[in-house]
Amino acid sequence: MTPLFTLVAAPVLACIAGVLASLGNNATRTPALCAKAVADNMCEETTLGVIGGHVVISGAIWLLLWVIPWWRGLRTLRVLLAVVATVVLVLLPVRMAA
């Protein structure tokens, strides 16, 4: 159940975090992570790189949930990995809004 719950809950929580993070910000403002790339007009590439990095890391941790055996003694590890995968995905919109 943990991998499936993470697959559903993590994107929903990331969307909620994105909405909450952008409520106080101007929608047309350039993200702070593009500060160095805006001079070369590479903000889109920088943004896509950050998004890709977060999605790949979260996806790798999520796949690791399927690799770990379903033994009772490993339940805490599986839940911890699910939380870490969710946090990595939720930090993406927070990082974009900052």
Buried (B, 14 or more C-beta within 10 A) or exposed (E): EBBEEBBEBBBEBBEEBBEEBBEEEEEEEEBEBBEEBEEEEEBEEBBEEBBEEBBEBBBEBBEBBEEBEEEEEEEEBBBEBBBBBBBBBBBBBBBBBE
